[in-house]
């Protein structure tokens, strides 16, 4: 497997990754219709990635794909976020083709993204995700670092991961790129 930057010719394959990974959770698809290709059943992650690409918070160098045998099997992006006046990153969305899940693709993408962010001297990454899954990558409840969330409904799933450039003065309210608030 290769982890590399997203390219323009990956866009359709990336949308297919999110359809495959998340469509069964969001839509009842009629019998005989493939949820991974039915555009009427798009999960929110498909539109979110598209809106993020058009947002000022999009960072092309931190939009990553996992490739196996010339096929995009996973995607993850980091976008610009803030904690008070401090620039930080937000991880997500992230997805893996349904038939490649539980094979290490998502973990490889997360490790690659955190390594890339650290190499770019980013101080911190925040995300909305499973409190059971993400601690294995060093994510902790944001309150431990004095970081709050501007959307109370998301607090139970909000976590942060400090990186090498982290400074304990980075405290305050976390704000995602605007497309996250339009789901």
C-alpha positions in Angstrom: 0.0 0.0 0.0 1.1 3.5 -0.8 0.0 6.6 1.0 0.3 9.7 -1.2 -1.2 13.2 -1.8 -4.6 13.3 -3.3 -4.6 14.3 -7.0 -7.3 15.9 -9.1 -7.9 12.6 -11.0 -8.6 10.9 -7.6 -11.8 12.9 -6.9 -14.3 10.4 -8.2 -12.5 7.5 -6.5 -12.5 9.4 -3.2 -16.2 10.0 -3.4 -16.7 6.2 -4.1 -14.6 5.5 -0.9 -17.0 7.6 1.2 -20.0 6.0 -0.4 -18.7 2.6 0.2 -17.6 3.3 3.8 -20.6 5.3 5.0 -23.7 5.0 2.8 -25.0 1.9 4.6 -25.1 3.9 7.8 -27.1 6.8 6.4 -29.5 5.5 3.8 -31.8 2.6 3.2 -31.0 1.6 -0.3 -33.6 -0.3 -2.3 -32.9 -4.0 -3.0 -30.8 -4.3 -6.2 -29.2 -0.9 -5.9 -25.5 -0.6 -5.1 -25.1 2.0 -2.3 -21.5 2.7 -3.3 -22.7 4.0 -6.7 -26.2 5.4 -6.0 -25.7 9.1 -5.9 -29.1 9.6 -4.3 -27.8 7.8 -1.2 -24.7 9.9 -0.7 -23.6 10.1 2.9 -22.7 13.6 4.3 -18.9 12.9 4.0 -19.1 13.0 0.2 -20.4 16.5 0.1 -18.2 17.6 3.0 -15.0 16.7 1.2 -16.2 18.5 -1.9 -17.0 21.6 0.2 -13.7 21.4 2.1 -11.8 21.4 -1.2 -13.4 24.8 -2.1 -12.8 26.3 1.4 -9.9 28.5 2.5 -9.1 25.8 5.2 -8.2 23.2 2.5 -4.6 22.1 2.6 -3.8 20.1 -0.5 -0.5 18.7 0.9 -2.5 17.1 3.7 -5.2 15.4 1.7 -4.0 11.8 1.5 -5.1 8.6 -0.3 -4.2 5.0 0.3 -3.5 3.2 -3.0 -3.5 -0.6 -3.5 -2.8 -1.9 -6.9 -3.5 1.5 -8.5 -6.9 1.7 -6.8 -7.8 4.4 -4.2 -8.9 2.3 -1.1 -8.9 5.1 1.5 -8.8 8.8 2.0 -8.2 11.3 4.8 -7.7 15.0 5.0 -6.4 17.5 7.4 -7.9 21.0 7.2 -7.1 24.3 8.8 -8.8 24.9 12.1 -8.2 27.3 15.0 -8.0 27.2 18.8 -8.7 30.8 19.7 -6.1 32.8 17.7 -3.8 29.7 17.1 -3.8 27.9 13.8 -4.2 24.1 14.3 -5.5 21.2 12.2 -8.7 19.2 12.0 -8.7 15.5 10.9 -11.6 14.3 8.8 -13.4 13.0 7.2 -11.5 9.7 6.8 -12.8 6.7 5.1 -11.8 3.3 3.7 -13.6 1.1 1.1 -15.9 -1.3 2.9 -14.0 -4.4 1.6 -10.7 -3.0 2.8 -11.8 -2.0 6.4 -10.1 -3.7 9.4 -7.0 -4.3 7.3 -4.9 -1.4 8.6 -5.6 1.1 5.8 -7.3 3.7 8.1 -4.5 3.3 10.7 -1.9 3.8 8.0 -3.6 7.0 6.8 -3.8 8.4 10.3 -0.2 7.6 11.1 0.9 9.2 7.7 -1.3 12.3 8.3 0.0 12.8 11.9 3.6 12.4 10.7 3.1 14.9 7.8 1.5 17.4 10.2 4.3 17.0 12.7 6.9 17.5 9.9 5.2 20.7 8.9 5.5 22.0 12.5 1.7 21.9 13.1 1.0 22.0 16.9 -2.2 20.1 17.3 -4.8 18.0 15.5 -8.5 17.9 16.6 -11.2 15.5 15.4 -14.7 14.2 15.9 -14.5 10.4 16.3 -14.9 7.3 18.3 -13.5 7.8 21.9 -12.7 4.1 21.8 -10.7 4.1 18.5 -8.6 7.3 18.3 -6.8 7.1 21.7 -4.5 4.5 20.1 -3.1 7.3 18.0 -2.5 9.6 21.0 -5.8 11.5 20.9 -7.2 12.6 24.2 -10.4 14.4 25.3 -9.7 18.1 24.4 -10.6 19.4 27.9 -7.4 17.8 29.2 -5.4 20.4 27.2 -7.8 23.3 28.0 -9.5 23.2 24.7 -13.3 23.5 24.3 -15.5 23.0 21.3 -17.8 25.6 19.8 -20.5 23.1 19.0 -21.8 21.5 22.2 -23.5 18.6 20.5 -20.1 17.3 19.3 -18.3 17.4 22.7 -18.6 13.7 23.4 -16.6 12.8 20.3 -14.1 15.7 20.2 -10.5 14.8 20.8 -7.1 16.3 20.2 -3.6 15.1 19.6 -0.6 17.3 20.4 2.4 17.2 18.1 6.0 18.2 18.5 5.3 21.9 18.0 2.6 22.0 20.6 2.7 24.9 23.1 0.7 24.7 26.3 -0.5 28.3 25.6 -2.8 26.8 22.9 -6.0 26.9 24.9 -9.5 28.1 24.1 -12.3 27.3 21.7 -11.7 25.0 18.8 -13.2 26.0 15.5 -13.4 23.7 12.4 -13.3 24.9 8.8 -16.8 26.3 8.0 -18.0 23.3 5.9 -18.2 21.2 9.0 -20.9 23.4 10.4 -23.1 23.0 7.3 -23.6 19.2 7.4 
